[in-house]
Amino acid sequence: MDSHKKHYILVLLTFFGAAALSIILFFVIYRFEGFSTALGKLIDILKPLIYGMAIAYLLKPLCNYYERKLLEKWDGKRKKLANILAVVGSMLTAFIFVYLLMIIIIPQVIGSVTKIIESIPEKMEQASAWIEATLERDTATVAFIKSSYNEVSAALDSWLTDIVPNIRTILEGVGEHVWRSVIFFKNMLIGVIVAVYLLLSRRKFARQGKMVLYSIVKSKWADMIMEELRYADRIFIGFLNGKILDSAIIGVICYVCCLILKFPNPMLISAIIGVTNIIPFFGPFIGAVPAALIIFIESPIQTVWFILFVLVLQQVDGNIIGPRILGNSTGLSSFWVLFAIMFFGGLWGFIGMIIGVPLLAVIYDVFRKLVLYGLKKNGCEEMISENAAADYYEK
């Protein structure tokens, strides 16, 4: 086949591929609701597997560490036994950690929430009495507040009256939430079992995936893909585990400082600050809002001190603790971190805010390598050195 025929065939194949992709894209957009429904059902079916993969991925470094320590003392004949004991040890470590969190945090959080709910009527009465005493001379304002209070009370009584006929609907909603909780724990239990199998066979699956990759693409491209996968693994596992450790340290520091500064409900506040701190950049501020409202119910004056404390804690985390644990693990600038949180958070919610930064870091690295490859291919190596020098002086 001569070069002209090859050229025409490539043009036809390109045109056909572009047309086929356009048709598929149009179908997906036109039938997006049905497509998203089918995708949602598929995700619901695969949730135990997804949970298991996430658990196995987070425990993989700990499992590898246990196995490495065991093999330092044992010979190669016990390699299989070392793998089994490492998986058992990593799972037990995770269970003990979660159990300790549950018995330490959950009872105090429940007690704090119950205390807040029980104190709301008393706080409302105190606020009403304070407003009435403060505005005692302004009869018009006092009359307005009293009428507004009476209207709210009447509306609340009416709402409670309307609830009684709809109690069946409410119970059905409660039952649905209970059923969802049961399904979640069932999926999580199956996910733990899946995680055990994945951890036991992690090297086997890695070898099989590598064989499939090298059987599909050429060795040159397969090596590049493997290198990028290793980079993605380092970015994700380093960022996620580091962020979890950083958030745990921040939660403990917050709890100790809340006890010293005598903020109300210290465990509940620390749990909120610690969990939301997993979200990069916005996390401390997201957690500060509900925590400040909780303190405001007990003591409005202490709310101001708590906001100042959160600002100081965020600076300590951002400038001292975070860099020590995470370092510059993603290699992204502040703008791209902000973009990743907003974009992937808008797509996938809370999970997107957490994994968005390492995911964008991997995409950014792939794009950077493609740009460098294109510059070298087009003979523009001097632009690479100029950009490197500019980055050096900007630092």
Phi, psi and chi 1 to 4 in degrees:
 res  aa     phi    psi   chi1   chi2   chi3   chi4
   1 MET       -  126.6 -173.9 -179.9  -63.8      -
   2 ASP   -78.2  173.9   56.6   21.0      -      -
   3 SER   -67.0  -33.0   59.1      -      -      -
   4 HIS   -65.1  -43.7  -68.2  -71.2      -      -
   5 LYS   -64.8  -41.3  -69.2 -177.1  178.1  179.6
   6 LYS   -59.7  -42.0  -74.1 -176.1  178.3  179.4
   7 HIS   -61.8  -46.4  175.7   72.6      -      -
   8 TYR   -65.1  -39.0  -73.2  123.6      -      -
   9 ILE   -64.3  -42.4  -70.3  175.0      -      -
  10 LEU   -63.4  -39.2  -72.4  174.9      -      -
  11 VAL   -63.8  -43.8  170.5      -      -      -
  12 LEU   -64.0  -42.8  -71.7  173.8      -      -
  13 LEU   -64.5  -40.1  -71.3  175.2      -      -
  14 THR   -63.4  -44.7  -56.5      -      -      -
  15 PHE   -62.5  -42.8  177.2   77.1      -      -
  16 PHE   -64.6  -43.3  175.6   76.9      -      -
  17 GLY   -63.3  -42.0      -      -      -      -
  18 ALA   -64.5  -42.3      -      -      -      -
  19 ALA   -63.8  -42.5      -      -      -      -
  20 ALA   -63.8  -44.1      -      -      -      -
  21 LEU   -64.5  -36.8  -71.7  175.3      -      -
  22 SER   -64.4  -41.6  -60.1      -      -      -
  23 ILE   -64.6  -43.4  -66.9  171.4      -      -
  24 ILE   -63.2  -44.1  -66.5  172.4      -      -
  25 LEU   -62.8  -42.0 -179.1   61.7      -      -
  26 PHE   -63.2  -41.0  174.1   77.6      -      -
  27 PHE   -63.9  -42.9  176.7   77.6      -      -
  28 VAL   -64.0  -43.2  169.4      -      -      -
  29 ILE   -68.6  -43.8  -65.7  174.2      -      -
  30 TYR   -67.0  -38.0 -177.7   71.3      -      -
  31 ARG  -105.9   36.7  -59.9  -72.7  -62.3  173.6
  32 PHE   -62.5  -39.2 -176.8   75.7      -      -
  33 GLU   -64.0  -46.1 -176.0  175.7   -6.0      -
  34 GLY   -65.9  -37.3      -      -      -      -
  35 PHE   -65.2  -44.4  176.8   77.0      -      -
  36 SER   -66.8  -35.1   59.3      -      -      -
  37 THR   -64.7  -45.6  -57.8      -      -      -
  38 ALA   -63.6  -40.2      -      -      -      -
  39 LEU   -65.1  -39.2 -176.7   61.7      -      -
  40 GLY   -63.4  -41.2      -      -      -      -
  41 LYS   -64.7  -39.9  -70.9 -178.0  179.7  179.2
  42 LEU   -63.7  -41.3  179.9   62.2      -      -
  43 ILE   -65.3  -40.2  -68.2  175.6      -      -
  44 ASP   -60.7  -39.3  -73.0  -22.9      -      -
  45 ILE   -67.1  -39.2  -65.3  171.5      -      -
  46 LEU   -90.5    5.7  -63.6  178.2      -      -
  47 LYS   -57.6  -43.8  -89.4 -174.7  178.5  178.5
  48 PRO   -57.9  -39.8  -23.9   33.9      -      -
  49 LEU   -67.3  -39.4 -178.6   61.2      -      -
  50 ILE   -64.6  -44.7  -64.9  172.0      -      -
  51 TYR   -60.6  -44.0  -68.6  159.7      -      -
  52 GLY   -62.6  -41.6      -      -      -      -
  53 MET   -64.3  -40.6  -66.5  172.4   65.4      -
  54 ALA   -65.0  -44.3      -      -      -      -
  55 ILE   -63.2  -45.3  -65.4  170.8      -      -
  56 ALA   -63.1  -38.8      -      -      -      -
  57 TYR   -67.6  -39.9 -173.0   70.9      -      -
  58 LEU   -70.0  -31.8  -68.9  174.6      -      -
  59 LEU   -89.8   -7.1  -66.6 -179.5      -      -
  60 LYS   -58.3  -46.7 -175.0 -170.8   67.7  171.1
  61 PRO   -60.7  -40.3  -22.0   33.4      -      -
  62 LEU   -65.6  -41.1 -176.0   61.9      -      -
  63 CYS   -63.2  -44.0 -173.4      -      -      -
  64 ASN   -63.2  -36.7  -68.9  -22.5      -      -
  65 TYR   -65.1  -47.1  173.0   78.2      -      -
  66 TYR   -60.6  -43.5  -75.1  157.1      -      -
  67 GLU   -64.6  -41.0 -175.7  180.0   13.4      -
  68 ARG   -63.4  -40.4 -173.9  168.6   60.4 -108.1
  69 LYS   -67.4  -36.5  -69.7  -61.8 -178.7 -179.5
  70 LEU   -68.8  -40.3  -71.1  172.4      -      -
  71 LEU   -71.0  -20.7  -70.3  176.3      -      -
  72 GLU   -67.7  -26.2  -71.0  177.0   -1.8      -
  73 LYS  -100.7  -22.4  -60.9  179.5 -180.0  179.8
  74 TRP  -108.5  161.8  -66.3   -9.1      -      -
  75 ASP   -86.7  179.1   54.3   17.0      -      -
  76 GLY   -66.0  -21.1      -      -      -      -
  77 LYS   -67.6  -23.9  -63.9  179.8 -179.2  179.5
  78 ARG   -97.1   18.8  -60.3 -178.0 -178.4 -179.6
  79 LYS   -61.2  -43.2 -174.1  174.6 -178.8  179.4
  80 LYS   -64.8  -42.0 -173.8  174.5 -178.6 -179.6
  81 LEU   -65.1  -36.9 -179.7   60.2      -      -
  82 ALA   -63.3  -38.5      -      -      -      -
  83 ASN   -63.5  -43.8 -176.7   32.4      -      -
  84 ILE   -64.2  -46.0  -64.8  173.7      -      -
  85 LEU   -65.3  -34.5  -69.2  177.7      -      -
  86 ALA   -65.5  -41.0      -      -      -      -
  87 VAL   -64.9  -45.4  172.8      -      -      -
  88 VAL   -60.9  -44.0  173.6      -      -      -
  89 GLY   -63.9  -41.6      -      -      -      -
  90 SER   -67.5  -39.5   60.4      -      -      -
  91 MET   -66.5  -41.9  -65.0  -59.6  -64.9      -
  92 LEU   -63.6  -40.1  -76.3  176.7      -      -
  93 THR   -60.7  -44.1  -56.8      -      -      -
  94 ALA   -64.4  -43.0      -      -      -      -
  95 PHE   -63.6  -43.0  -80.4  129.2      -      -
  96 ILE   -63.7  -41.8  -68.1  171.9      -      -
  97 PHE   -62.5  -47.5  178.6   73.8      -      -
  98 VAL   -64.7  -40.1  172.7      -      -      -
  99 TYR   -63.5  -43.7  176.6   73.1      -      -
 100 LEU   -63.3  -40.5  -70.5  175.6      -      -
 101 LEU   -61.1  -41.3  -74.4  179.1      -      -
 102 MET   -66.9  -46.2  -69.2  177.2   64.2      -
 103 ILE   -75.5  -21.9   63.3  173.0      -      -
 104 ILE   -89.7  -46.4  -66.8  173.2      -      -
 105 ILE   -88.7  -49.8  -65.2  177.8      -      -
 106 ILE   -58.5  -48.2  -68.3 -179.9      -      -
 107 PRO   -59.2  -41.2  -24.1   35.0      -      -
 108 GLN   -69.5  -36.2  -64.8 -165.6   40.3      -
 109 VAL   -64.4  -44.8  169.5      -      -      -
 110 ILE   -62.0  -42.5  -67.0  174.9      -      -
 111 GLY   -62.8  -39.4      -      -      -      -
 112 SER   -66.4  -43.9  -61.6      -      -      -
 113 VAL   -63.3  -43.2  173.1      -      -      -
 114 THR   -62.2  -41.5  -56.2      -      -      -
 115 LYS   -63.2  -40.8 -178.9 -178.7  176.1 -178.6
 116 ILE   -64.6  -45.1  -69.3  172.2      -      -
 117 ILE   -62.1  -42.1  -65.7  173.7      -      -
 118 GLU   -68.7  -28.2  -69.1  176.0  -10.5      -
 119 SER   -87.4   -9.3   65.3      -      -      -
 120 ILE   -60.7  -48.6  -73.4  177.4      -      -
 121 PRO   -59.4  -41.7  -24.6   35.6      -      -
 122 GLU   -63.7  -42.0 -179.5 -176.4   -5.8      -
 123 LYS   -65.0  -36.2  -62.3  -62.7  179.8 -178.3
 124 MET   -65.8  -40.5  -69.6 -178.2   64.3      -
 125 GLU   -64.6  -41.5  -67.9  -68.5  -22.1      -
 126 GLN   -64.0  -41.9  -68.3  177.1   -1.9      -
 127 ALA   -64.5  -40.1      -      -      -      -
 128 SER   -65.0  -41.3  176.9      -      -      -
 129 ALA   -66.4  -39.2      -      -      -      -
 130 TRP   -65.6  -42.2  178.4   81.2      -      -
 131 ILE   -64.9  -40.8  -67.3  172.6      -      -
 132 GLU   -66.6  -38.3 -174.1  173.1   -8.6      -
 133 ALA   -70.2  -37.0      -      -      -      -
 134 THR   -70.0  -39.3  -56.2      -      -      -
 135 LEU  -103.9   32.8  -56.6  175.7      -      -
 136 GLU   -61.8  -36.0 -171.9  174.4    6.7      -
 137 ARG   -77.4  -24.5  -62.7  178.2 -179.5  177.0
 138 ASP   -89.9   88.1 -166.7  -14.1      -      -
 139 THR   -64.7  -35.4   56.0      -      -      -
 140 ALA   -64.3  -43.8      -      -      -      -
 141 THR   -65.7  -41.7  -54.8      -      -      -
 142 VAL   -62.1  -42.7  173.5      -      -      -
 143 ALA   -62.4  -40.2      -      -      -      -
 144 PHE   -63.9  -43.3  172.9   74.8      -      -
 145 ILE   -64.4  -42.9  -67.4  172.9      -      -
 146 LYS   -63.8  -43.0  -72.7 -177.1  176.7 -179.8
 147 SER   -64.6  -40.2   62.9      -      -      -
 148 SER   -63.7  -41.3  -59.9      -      -      -
 149 TYR   -62.8  -41.4  179.5   78.3      -      -
 150 ASN   -65.9  -39.4  -66.8  -29.2      -      -
 151 GLU   -64.1  -42.4  -70.2  177.3    1.8      -
 152 VAL   -63.7  -42.3  171.2      -      -      -
 153 SER   -62.5  -43.2  -60.2      -      -      -
 154 ALA   -63.5  -42.0      -      -      -      -
 155 ALA   -64.0  -37.9      -      -      -      -
 156 LEU   -65.9  -42.5 -177.6   61.2      -      -
 157 ASP   -62.1  -41.7  -67.5  -22.9      -      -
 158 SER   -63.5  -39.4  175.9      -      -      -
 159 TRP   -65.0  -41.7  179.5   68.6      -      -
 160 LEU   -65.4  -35.3  -68.3  173.5      -      -
 161 THR   -65.7  -38.5  -55.1      -      -      -
 162 ASP   -71.9  -23.9  -66.6  -23.3      -      -
 163 ILE   -68.5  -37.4  -78.0  179.9      -      -
 164 VAL   -56.5  -47.1  175.9      -      -      -
 165 PRO   -66.0  -25.2  -18.7   31.8      -      -
 166 ASN   -98.7   20.1  -61.4  -37.0      -      -
 167 ILE   -62.9  -30.0 -166.7   69.7      -      -
 168 ARG   -65.4  -43.7 -179.4  177.6  177.9 -178.9
 169 THR   -62.8  -40.0  -55.0      -      -      -
 170 ILE   -64.3  -44.1  -63.3  173.2      -      -
 171 LEU   -64.0  -36.8  -69.1  175.9      -      -
 172 GLU   -63.6  -39.8  -71.7  177.4   -4.5      -
 173 GLY   -64.8  -41.9      -      -      -      -
 174 VAL   -63.2  -42.1  172.7      -      -      -
 175 GLY   -62.7  -36.7      -      -      -      -
 176 GLU   -64.5  -41.0 -176.6  179.5   -6.6      -
 177 HIS   -66.1  -39.6  -74.6  -68.0      -      -
 178 VAL   -62.9  -41.5  171.8      -      -      -
 179 TRP   -65.2  -39.3  177.6 -113.1      -      -
 180 ARG   -63.3  -37.3  -72.0 -178.7  179.4  177.1
 181 SER   -65.6  -40.3  -59.7      -      -      -
 182 VAL   -62.9  -43.6  172.1      -      -      -
 183 ILE   -62.1  -40.5  -65.5  -63.7      -      -
 184 PHE   -61.6  -47.3  170.9   77.2      -      -
 185 PHE   -67.6  -32.8  -75.3  110.6      -      -
 186 LYS   -65.4  -45.6 -175.7  -96.6  -65.7 -177.3
 187 ASN   -63.5  -38.1  -68.9  -23.9      -      -
 188 MET   -66.7  -38.9 -173.1   59.8   69.8      -
 189 LEU   -64.0  -45.6  178.5   60.9      -      -
 190 ILE   -64.2  -36.5  -61.2  174.8      -      -
 191 GLY   -61.7  -37.9      -      -      -      -
 192 VAL   -62.9  -41.9  170.5      -      -      -
 193 ILE   -64.1  -43.1  -61.4  172.7      -      -
 194 VAL   -61.1  -40.3  171.3      -      -      -
 195 ALA   -62.4  -38.0      -      -      -      -
 196 VAL   -62.0  -46.6  171.9      -      -      -
 197 TYR   -63.6  -40.2  -78.8  104.2      -      -
 198 LEU   -65.9  -40.2  -70.2  175.0      -      -
 199 LEU   -68.2  -38.5  -72.4  172.5      -      -
 200 LEU   -65.6  -35.0  -72.8  171.4      -      -
 201 SER  -109.2   22.7  -54.6      -      -      -
 202 ARG   -62.8  -39.9   62.7 -169.2 -174.3  -80.4
 203 ARG   -73.9  -34.3  -71.0 -171.6  173.9   83.6
 204 LYS   -64.2  -45.3  177.9 -178.3  177.4 -178.3
 205 PHE   -64.4  -36.7  -71.0  141.1      -      -
 206 ALA   -63.8  -42.8      -      -      -      -
 207 ARG   -64.6  -42.7  -70.9 -165.9  -56.8  -91.0
 208 GLN   -64.8  -42.3  -69.5  175.6  -14.8      -
 209 GLY   -62.9  -38.6      -      -      -      -
 210 LYS   -65.1  -40.4 -172.3  175.0 -179.4  179.6
 211 MET   -63.3  -41.7  -69.3  171.4   60.2      -
 212 VAL   -63.7  -43.1  171.0      -      -      -
 213 LEU   -61.6  -47.6  176.2   62.9      -      -
 214 TYR   -71.6  -19.1  -82.5   82.0      -      -
 215 SER   -81.4  -18.3   67.2      -      -      -
 216 ILE   -94.0  -46.6  -64.5  174.3      -      -
 217 VAL  -115.5  167.0  -61.0      -      -      -
 218 LYS   -68.8  158.6  -66.3 -178.2  178.9 -179.6
 219 SER   -59.5  -37.0  -61.8      -      -      -
 220 LYS   -61.2  -48.5  175.5 -175.3  175.7 -178.8
 221 TRP   -72.8  -33.9  -65.2  104.0      -      -
 222 ALA   -63.5  -39.1      -      -      -      -
 223 ASP   -63.1  -40.7  -68.4  -22.6      -      -
 224 MET   -65.9  -40.3  -65.1  176.3   63.2      -
 225 ILE   -65.9  -42.1  -66.2  173.1      -      -
 226 MET   -62.9  -40.6  -72.3  -61.6  -61.2      -
 227 GLU   -62.3  -41.5 -179.9 -176.1   -5.3      -
 228 GLU   -69.3  -35.4 -164.2   60.1   37.3      -
 229 LEU   -65.3  -40.2  -71.7  175.2      -      -
 230 ARG   -63.9  -40.6  -66.1 -170.6 -170.3   98.6
 231 TYR   -63.2  -43.9  174.7   79.4      -      -
 232 ALA   -61.9  -40.2      -      -      -      -
 233 ASP   -63.7  -43.6  179.2   62.0      -      -
 234 ARG   -63.3  -41.6  -70.8 -164.4  -55.0  -89.5
 235 ILE   -65.0  -49.8  -71.8  -68.2      -      -
 236 PHE   -66.6  -50.0  -91.7   89.0      -      -
 237 ILE   -70.1  -36.2 -155.9   67.4      -      -
 238 GLY   -67.4  -42.3      -      -      -      -
 239 PHE   -69.9  -48.3 -178.9   82.8      -      -
 240 LEU   -65.8  -51.0  -66.2  177.3      -      -
 241 ASN   -64.9  -39.4  -72.9  -16.4      -      -
 242 GLY   -64.7  -40.0      -      -      -      -
 243 LYS   -68.1  -37.7 -159.4   61.0 -176.1  172.6
 244 ILE   -64.1  -44.6  -68.9  172.5      -      -
 245 LEU   -63.9  -43.1  177.6   60.4      -      -
 246 ASP   -60.8  -43.5  174.2   55.4      -      -
 247 SER   -67.4  -37.1  -60.7      -      -      -
 248 ALA   -63.5  -42.5      -      -      -      -
 249 ILE   -63.9  -43.3  -66.5  173.1      -      -
 250 ILE   -62.8  -40.3  -69.7  -61.3      -      -
 251 GLY   -61.6  -42.6      -      -      -      -
 252 VAL   -65.9  -45.2  172.4      -      -      -
 253 ILE   -60.7  -42.3  -66.3  174.8      -      -
 254 CYS   -62.2  -40.5 -178.0      -      -      -
 255 TYR   -65.3  -45.5  178.9   70.3      -      -
 256 VAL   -63.0  -44.1  173.6      -      -      -
 257 CYS   -67.2  -36.0  -67.6      -      -      -
 258 CYS   -64.4  -36.9  -74.4      -      -      -
 259 LEU   -67.4  -41.6  -69.0  176.9      -      -
 260 ILE   -66.3  -44.5  -64.9  173.5      -      -
 261 LEU   -82.8   -2.8  -61.5  173.4      -      -
 262 LYS    60.4   42.5  -63.8 -178.2  179.6 -179.8
 263 PHE   -75.3  145.3  -70.4  136.8      -      -
 264 PRO   -71.3  152.7   24.4  -32.6      -      -
 265 ASN    50.7   58.2  -54.0  -57.4      -      -
 266 PRO   -63.8  -38.6   22.1  -32.4      -      -
 267 MET   -67.6  -42.6 -178.1   57.7   72.0      -
 268 LEU   -62.8  -44.8  177.0   59.8      -      -
 269 ILE   -64.1  -43.7  -67.5  169.7      -      -
 270 SER   -65.4  -37.6  -57.5      -      -      -
 271 ALA   -63.9  -42.1      -      -      -      -
 272 ILE   -64.2  -46.9  -66.4  172.7      -      -
 273 ILE   -63.6  -42.2  -65.2  -64.5      -      -
 274 GLY   -66.6  -42.8      -      -      -      -
 275 VAL   -68.7  -45.9  170.9      -      -      -
 276 THR   -71.7  -20.0   54.7      -      -      -
 277 ASN   -67.1  -15.7 -167.8   70.7      -      -
 278 ILE   -62.7  -31.3  -62.3  177.0      -      -
 279 ILE   -73.2  122.9  -58.0  172.9      -      -
 280 PRO   -66.7  150.2  -16.7   29.6      -      -
 281 PHE    67.8  -62.1 -163.6   81.8      -      -
 282 PHE   -86.3  -15.6  -70.1  113.7      -      -
 283 GLY   -53.0  -53.4      -      -      -      -
 284 PRO   -59.4  -35.5  -23.6   33.8      -      -
 285 PHE   -76.1  -35.2  -56.4  104.1      -      -
 286 ILE   -63.8  -42.9  -65.9  174.4      -      -
 287 GLY   -72.6  -27.1      -      -      -      -
 288 ALA   -68.6  -28.9      -      -      -      -
 289 VAL   -65.8  -57.5  173.8      -      -      -
 290 PRO   -65.3  -34.4   22.5  -32.2      -      -
 291 ALA   -64.2  -41.8      -      -      -      -
 292 ALA   -64.9  -36.9      -      -      -      -
 293 LEU   -65.2  -38.1  -69.5  175.2      -      -
 294 ILE   -63.7  -43.3  -68.5  171.1      -      -
 295 ILE   -68.1  -36.1  -65.0  177.3      -      -
 296 PHE   -61.0  -34.4 -176.9   80.8      -      -
 297 ILE   -63.0  -38.8  -66.0  173.7      -      -
 298 GLU   -83.1  -46.3  -65.1  -72.9  -25.4      -
 299 SER  -151.8  103.6  175.2      -      -      -
 300 PRO   -59.9  -34.0  -23.0   33.2      -      -
 301 ILE   -66.8  -40.7  -63.4  176.8      -      -
 302 GLN   -67.0  -19.5  -76.7 -171.9  -51.9      -
 303 THR   -60.9  -39.7  -53.0      -      -      -
 304 VAL   -63.2  -44.4  178.8      -      -      -
 305 TRP   -66.1  -34.4  -65.8  108.2      -      -
 306 PHE   -67.5  -40.6  174.5   74.6      -      -
 307 ILE   -61.4  -42.6  -66.6  173.5      -      -
 308 LEU   -63.3  -39.2  -65.2  175.3      -      -
 309 PHE   -63.5  -41.4  163.6   70.2      -      -
 310 VAL   -64.3  -39.8  169.2      -      -      -
 311 LEU   -62.0  -42.6  -67.8  174.8      -      -
 312 VAL   -65.7  -43.0  173.5      -      -      -
 313 LEU   -62.9  -39.2 -176.3   64.0      -      -
 314 GLN   -64.9  -38.3 -167.3  -88.4  -22.6      -
 315 GLN   -66.9  -40.6  -68.3  -61.9  -42.9      -
 316 VAL   -63.1  -42.9  171.2      -      -      -
 317 ASP   -67.3  -44.8 -178.7   34.2      -      -
 318 GLY   -71.1  -28.1      -      -      -      -
 319 ASN  -108.7  -19.0  -63.3  -52.5      -      -
 320 ILE  -121.7  -62.8  -60.1  175.4      -      -
 321 ILE   -71.4  -50.3  -59.9  175.8      -      -
 322 GLY   -57.4  -51.7      -      -      -      -
 323 PRO   -61.3  -33.3  -26.1   35.2      -      -
 324 ARG   -66.7  -37.5  -70.2  -69.7 -177.4   89.6
 325 ILE   -86.4  -48.9  -63.1  175.1      -      -
 326 LEU   -89.9  -33.3  -64.9  171.4      -      -
 327 GLY    63.7 -151.2      -      -      -      -
 328 ASN  -101.9   60.5 -168.6   17.8      -      -
 329 SER   -67.4  -27.0   58.0      -      -      -
 330 THR   -95.4  -28.0   60.0      -      -      -
 331 GLY    73.6   14.2      -      -      -      -
 332 LEU   -96.7  148.4  -65.9  176.3      -      -
 333 SER   -77.1  169.4   64.2      -      -      -
 334 SER   -61.1  -35.3  -60.0      -      -      -
 335 PHE   -62.7  -45.9  169.6   77.0      -      -
 336 TRP   -70.9  -31.4  -70.3  115.9      -      -
 337 VAL   -62.6  -45.7  170.8      -      -      -
 338 LEU   -61.8  -42.6 -178.8   62.4      -      -
 339 PHE   -63.1  -43.4  173.5   81.3      -      -
 340 ALA   -61.8  -43.2      -      -      -      -
 341 ILE   -64.7  -44.4  -63.8  169.5      -      -
 342 MET   -69.5  -43.9  -64.5  179.4   64.3      -
 343 PHE   -71.5  -54.9 -179.9   74.6      -      -
 344 PHE   -73.2  -28.0  -68.1  103.7      -      -
 345 GLY   -65.6  -37.4      -      -      -      -
 346 GLY   -66.5  -31.3      -      -      -      -
 347 LEU   -78.6  -48.3  -73.7  178.1      -      -
 348 TRP  -122.1   11.2  -56.9  -39.1      -      -
 349 GLY    70.3 -138.9      -      -      -      -
 350 PHE   -60.7  -41.6 -178.5   76.8      -      -
 351 ILE   -63.9  -39.4  -60.1  -62.5      -      -
 352 GLY   -63.7  -35.7      -      -      -      -
 353 MET   -63.9  -31.7  -69.7 -176.4  177.6      -
 354 ILE   -79.9  -50.1  -62.7  174.4      -      -
 355 ILE   -89.2   -6.0   68.1  171.2      -      -
 356 GLY   -63.0  -40.3      -      -      -      -
 357 VAL   -65.9  -52.8  174.3      -      -      -
 358 PRO   -64.9  -32.6   20.2  -31.1      -      -
 359 LEU   -65.1  -45.2  179.0   58.8      -      -
 360 LEU   -65.6  -32.4 -175.0   63.6      -      -
 361 ALA   -62.5  -39.9      -      -      -      -
 362 VAL   -68.2  -45.1  174.3      -      -      -
 363 ILE   -60.6  -41.7  -63.0  172.8      -      -
 364 TYR   -62.5  -41.0 -175.9   89.1      -      -
 365 ASP   -66.3  -41.7 -175.9   69.9      -      -
 366 VAL   -62.0  -45.8  172.8      -      -      -
 367 PHE   -63.1  -40.0 -174.9   74.5      -      -
 368 ARG   -61.8  -42.6 -179.7 -177.3   63.4   83.8
 369 LYS   -67.5  -35.6  -70.4  178.6  178.6  177.5
 370 LEU   -65.3  -39.2  -69.6  174.0      -      -
 371 VAL   -65.3  -43.9  170.3      -      -      -
 372 LEU   -63.1  -40.2  -66.7  177.0      -      -
 373 TYR   -63.7  -42.1  174.8   78.1      -      -
 374 GLY   -66.4  -38.9      -      -      -      -
 375 LEU   -64.8  -42.1  -70.2  173.5      -      -
 376 LYS   -66.8  -38.1  -69.0  178.8 -179.3  178.2
 377 LYS   -66.2  -35.1 -175.6  178.1  178.7 -179.0
 378 ASN   -92.1    9.5  -64.7  -33.4      -      -
 379 GLY    70.4   35.5      -      -      -      -
 380 CYS  -115.9   44.0  -59.8      -      -      -
 381 GLU   -62.4  -28.3  -70.8   87.6  -10.1      -
 382 GLU   -63.9  -28.0   68.7  -82.6    0.1      -
 383 MET   -67.6  -31.0  -63.4 -176.3   66.5      -
 384 ILE   -66.2  -47.6  -59.8  175.0      -      -
 385 SER   -65.8  -37.2   57.7      -      -      -
 386 GLU   -64.7  -41.1  -69.3  173.9    1.2      -
 387 ASN   -66.2  -39.5 -177.4   68.4      -      -
 388 ALA   -64.0  -40.8      -      -      -      -
 389 ALA   -65.7  -40.2      -      -      -      -
 390 ALA   -63.6  -42.7      -      -      -      -
 391 ASP   -62.1  -38.0  -71.7  -18.1      -      -
 392 TYR   -65.3  -44.3  174.1   78.7      -      -
 393 TYR   -73.2  -28.0  -74.9  112.0      -      -
 394 GLU   -68.8  -30.8  -75.3  176.9    2.2      -
 395 LYS   -70.5      -  -68.9  178.6 -178.6  177.7
